[in-house]
Amino acid sequence: MKKVLVPVLLSTLLAACSSTGTFDQPAGGAAVDERSQGAGSGVATVTAPSASGSGIAALTDPKNILSKRSVMFDFDSYVIRDEARPLVEAHAKFLVQNPTMKMLIQGNADERGSREYNLALGQKRADAVRKALTLLGAKETQIESVSLGEEKPRCAEATEDCFAQNRRGDMLYSGEF
Amino acid sequence: MRKLLSAYRLLIAAALTVVSAVAHAQLSIEITGAGASRFPVAIPVFENEGTLPRGVTDVVRADLERSGLFSLVDMGLAAFPVTAAPDMASVRGRGADAVLTGSIYQQGDGRFEVRFRLFDTQKQTELGGLSLRMAPAQNRAIGHKIADFVYEKLTGQPGYFSTRIAYVVKSGPTAAPRYELQIADADGMNAAAALASREPIISPAWAPDGQRLAYVSFEAKKPVVYVHTLATGQRQVVANFKGSNSAPAWAPDGQRLAVVLTKDGQSQLYVLNADGSGVRRLATSPGIDTEPAWSPDGEWIYFTSDRGGSPQIYRTSSSGGSAQRVSFEGSYNVTPRPSADGTSLAFITRNSGRFQVAIMDLATRQTTILTDSARDESPSFAPNGRMILYATDSGGRGVLAAVSSDGRVKQRLSVQAADVREPSWGPQSR
């Protein structure tokens, strides 16, 4: 049988529930944790900070459908497949029952073609998941849909099978992003 | 005393294996195609060049050779002092149609003066000369300036050897990759990381001042647009709205950016000030609009849109209004990038399943495919419009390549054991 849902690998999760996830931030300074002078060319090296990693234990229990976070898409398609419905419904229910919980949906695209155009295609997949969740009762303010384009492939080979694994939307909860 | 290698051999060594003295992985440049007829020029060593810790004329030779427009005529170890008229008949006899004479003068303050003159040996006339002062460590920068001078005198177009390029290097294991936004001289030397991150960096775009870069970083687990001042490392978030923020493009005035935001739905074009303020929507379309690029006169914004069913290139007035379709051949034309003189457009076209660099003459709309590779991305013109830098694939690894706007001159720039992508050629230095 075709494997359609692959759980997202989450970094070591702490029991604490953090309150990250302020969504609508316009301009502001970014934290920078290291600066050093580059190789004598008038260019200073900045190291970007890593993201935090903490979440809720219930969301990572492999026996719980909520631990599954990926919605796969067909080639050139932005429609959620029927087999992904139970997963989307489970997450919608969780969001309804936990109105303070926030979700980041990261859309992805396969690597063929322009990076920025693929970013826009990944956005369409993330938006499709977001719309399905809100139709099922989750609040718009709980969910942010973004795109990683072709930048974070789950599978790095240039094969049809690999491309299929990279056409997906991943759902992350507060503290996981 | 200089080693008894001929100047020409030094040149070949310099051009084919650019070796790094710095710890950073360096871009090495390989010439894979040259112009049909190359202008023969002699660049003998300068008088007293041995008093410099590192040479200048080998930098000039490497620049000119790499451009694909010149062939270098070996003059052995004989210097041609700037104070004496060269024996033009003898230089011509060796096959050179131009010769550069020059001398180095040590100054009292530890600096040097470089004086040089360029002669046309066919017309037996002087084409001009310059006197430049330099610190001993500035040999490469001075070499690039001299190469720019020779290039401009002999081709009529400004040189690009003093410019810089930006690109992204991905290295390390697949599970824990490292991304670096690197800045290097146009010859791949002097590379330095402006930003290092565990998350992807894409779409670097040089501000017209050559001092700042806008780019998209995923360090916040989503695409956010930053403006980064290279000298200080100061970074400012200029677009971090709900959803994705991407594809920054500088207006020619350096005061505004076009960006792509999804805050109001799918990917659409917006314009904002370089400090992130004053965001306004530029266009409203039923599909994806992305990859904006301003025409050099600031009048137009070229972009990619799939409003007609397949991704094609359109343009709209930078003050808004309706869009005109620009590309018509084929079902996938993306990443429009106008040349600095506004006469042509570089872009990526899908041709029988292969993604290739193409150029369009904007007056006639005639399109020419310039490459024969299969995975080309992110074309970027040199400031003089003569070369196009782009990303491609070589043996499964990302490399940069450059092709001349006539398709004849080809170069490949790669970093050992790393993926290089997302090149952007900086503006002419001022």
Boltz contact constraints between the chains, C-beta under 6 A:
constraints:
  - contact:
      token1: [A, 23]
      token2: [B, 242]
      max_distance: 6.0
  - contact:
      token1: [A, 24]
      token2: [B, 242]
      max_distance: 6.0
  - contact:
      token1: [A, 25]
      token2: [B, 240]
      max_distance: 6.0
  - contact:
      token1: [A, 27]
      token2: [B, 237]
      max_distance: 6.0
  - contact:
      token1: [A, 27]
      token2: [B, 276]
      max_distance: 6.0
  - contact:
      token1: [A, 28]
      token2: [B, 237]
      max_distance: 6.0
  - contact:
      token1: [A, 30]
      token2: [B, 235]
      max_distance: 6.0
  - contact:
      token1: [A, 30]
      token2: [B, 237]
      max_distance: 6.0
  - contact:
      token1: [A, 35]
      token2: [B, 233]
      max_distance: 6.0
  - contact:
      token1: [A, 38]
      token2: [B, 192]
      max_distance: 6.0
  - contact:
      token1: [A, 39]
      token2: [B, 22]
      max_distance: 6.0
  - contact:
      token1: [A, 39]
      token2: [B, 24]
      max_distance: 6.0
  - contact:
      token1: [A, 39]
      token2: [B, 192]
      max_distance: 6.0
  - contact:
      token1: [A, 41]
      token2: [B, 190]
      max_distance: 6.0
  - contact:
      token1: [A, 41]
      token2: [B, 192]
      max_distance: 6.0
  - contact:
      token1: [A, 42]
      token2: [B, 231]
      max_distance: 6.0
  - contact:
      token1: [A, 43]
      token2: [B, 183]
      max_distance: 6.0
  - contact:
      token1: [A, 43]
      token2: [B, 192]
      max_distance: 6.0
  - contact:
      token1: [A, 43]
      token2: [B, 194]
      max_distance: 6.0
  - contact:
      token1: [A, 43]
      token2: [B, 230]
      max_distance: 6.0
  - contact:
      token1: [A, 44]
      token2: [B, 233]
      max_distance: 6.0
  - contact:
      token1: [A, 45]
      token2: [B, 193]
      max_distance: 6.0
  - contact:
      token1: [A, 46]
      token2: [B, 195]
      max_distance: 6.0
  - contact:
      token1: [A, 46]
      token2: [B, 233]
      max_distance: 6.0
  - contact:
      token1: [A, 47]
      token2: [B, 196]
      max_distance: 6.0
  - contact:
      token1: [A, 48]
      token2: [B, 197]
      max_distance: 6.0
  - contact:
      token1: [A, 48]
      token2: [B, 219]
      max_distance: 6.0
  - contact:
      token1: [A, 50]
      token2: [B, 198]
      max_distance: 6.0
  - contact:
      token1: [A, 51]
      token2: [B, 221]
      max_distance: 6.0
  - contact:
      token1: [A, 114]
      token2: [B, 334]
      max_distance: 6.0
  - contact:
      token1: [A, 114]
      token2: [B, 335]
      max_distance: 6.0
  - contact:
      token1: [A, 115]
      token2: [B, 202]
      max_distance: 6.0
  - contact:
      token1: [A, 116]
      token2: [B, 247]
      max_distance: 6.0
  - contact:
      token1: [A, 116]
      token2: [B, 290]
      max_distance: 6.0
  - contact:
      token1: [A, 116]
      token2: [B, 291]
      max_distance: 6.0
  - contact:
      token1: [A, 117]
      token2: [B, 290]
      max_distance: 6.0
  - contact:
      token1: [A, 117]
      token2: [B, 304]
      max_distance: 6.0
  - contact:
      token1: [A, 117]
      token2: [B, 311]
      max_distance: 6.0
  - contact:
      token1: [A, 117]
      token2: [B, 334]
      max_distance: 6.0
  - contact:
      token1: [A, 119]
      token2: [B, 246]
      max_distance: 6.0
  - contact:
      token1: [A, 120]
      token2: [B, 267]
      max_distance: 6.0
  - contact:
      token1: [A, 120]
      token2: [B, 288]
      max_distance: 6.0
  - contact:
      token1: [A, 120]
      token2: [B, 290]
      max_distance: 6.0
  - contact:
      token1: [A, 123]
      token2: [B, 244]
      max_distance: 6.0
  - contact:
      token1: [A, 123]
      token2: [B, 262]
      max_distance: 6.0
  - contact:
      token1: [A, 123]
      token2: [B, 267]
      max_distance: 6.0
  - contact:
      token1: [A, 144]
      token2: [B, 242]
      max_distance: 6.0
  - contact:
      token1: [A, 146]
      token2: [B, 222]
      max_distance: 6.0
  - contact:
      token1: [A, 146]
      token2: [B, 243]
      max_distance: 6.0
  - contact:
      token1: [A, 146]
      token2: [B, 244]
      max_distance: 6.0
  - contact:
      token1: [A, 147]
      token2: [B, 244]
      max_distance: 6.0
  - contact:
      token1: [A, 151]
      token2: [B, 200]
      max_distance: 6.0
  - contact:
      token1: [A, 177]
      token2: [B, 221]
      max_distance: 6.0
